Amino acid sequence: MPDAMIELDITTPWEPPPGQPPPRRRRRPLRLAVVLALVVGLLSGAGARRDLAPLYGPGLQVITVLAGGGQLYLVRPQLSRDGTVVEAGTVIEAVDAAGGGLLWRRSLDRAEPVVATDRIVLLQEEHAGEGTRRIFALDAATGAVRWERAEGWVVGLADPPGRLVLLNDRVWRSLAEGLDTSYGDPEDPAVALPMVPNDERYVAVEPDTGRVVWSVEMPPGTVPSLSMTTYPVLTGLTDLDAGGVLRVHDVRTGALAATYRLDWSGPVARHEDGVSGQQVVYRAGGRGADVYDRVSGRLLWHWAGDAAHNGPYPCLDGRYCVLTGEGTDVLDAATGARLWQADGYGSGVLYPAGGLVLVAHPQARDAPNGLVAFAGDTGAVRWRLKGWLPIFGSTGSGPFVWRTTNLGDAVIGRLDPADGTVRVIGRTHDFNRDARCAATDSRLACVAAGALFVWALP
């Protein structure tokens, strides 16, 4: 199947096909005219080619970038007056995304920005060994502290985004943390281990003031689960206890929206929302996962996987996906039977209507590097993009992809998941697969190899 986009590299000289004699010398004036026409065309299009260069940022040392509203938040090394890096010191700078102008700057100790809206940027400050996780909100316009909490951590934004901030607030937190290794060996990837039991409380606060709007408390042994389609927007909060009682909470109000009783008994390692009307449960110390019908509570089927973190997740209408050593299996939600397999491709990145876009499995030998879109019902290939890779961390106006060129640099583009076409928006050196990006409505900002690159979005 041909690629969904063809790139023409005008920097590579044309060569005659093998066995074909070179053009006769008497055609030299015509060839010269063609060359001159190409040069004129390139000069007239120079402005368009320059648009692929970053608007600003190259040479600016940046650790990470976050976007919110029309602003970018840059975490940068603390520099002394002579321009050298101050050890362990960082600053946060708010810049206007359109032009890169500095709006404000403030020093950071052990904090990092985690979520931004059009009015605030939330920072998390963790003190290792001291058992505290301070949260504070900075005003997007001035950088002044709006509010702060001495304990807890940021979970995300309740849907609709920007109206509420959801926090995990362990005010009765025990001294023990981490995985409960009494249920198995933490080095065994097939065993599902729970967290050490703690009293937990989820609170939703107003982003401007920090005022608590609602809270939900969960005793030890009750395991919470959050539903998130696109980070950091949360769409659901559920909890499951050892007696099989599943509670569904409305993230907008905190109210108990529904209660179900699963045919389940025993400690829970974790659980997740399945396809509509189902719940995926991992037993503490168990192998694989169980899929339950919420209404009847009946166990529908068991997935016997060799790595708990690769377990079934909803990826299509009425379908689950699981990551295997060979690729991705697509399972029927009613029975768990494998419907089709994407050999060599894993890590689903996009879900266009009725389809699934996967990236080449890192360990696959036969699958070409790149992205492939599969039809959800049959697994037939819809389109293929060789060499293109997803850009992670970007939000808003994406999805975005990138690839290297035969000149050694990289091109960055916006992908249309429906047909696989890519509109190139940027080009630069020093871009790599570890790049992390953030997007506003008009700009894409990426940090790669410690440098910032910002491009305009069409």
PEFENQUI-V594847 format. One record per helix or strand of 2 or more residues. SS is the DSSP state (H for helix, E for strand). FROM is the first residue (numbers start at 0). LEN is the number of residues. Records with the same first field share a line. If there is no record, write none. Layout:
BEGIN
SS=FROM-LEN / FROM-LEN
END
This chain:
BEGIN
H=24-20 / 45-5 / 180-3 / 307-3
E=63-5 / 70-9 / 84-12 / 101-7 / 110-6 / 119-8 / 131-8 / 144-5 / 152-6 / 163-5 / 199-6 / 211-7 / 222-8 / 232-8 / 244-5 / 255-6 / 267-6 / 277-6 / 288-5 / 298-5 / 312-4 / 318-5 / 326-6 / 337-6 / 344-6 / 354-6 / 369-6 / 380-6 / 388-2 / 399-5 / 409-6 / 421-7 / 435-4 / 442-6 / 450-6
END
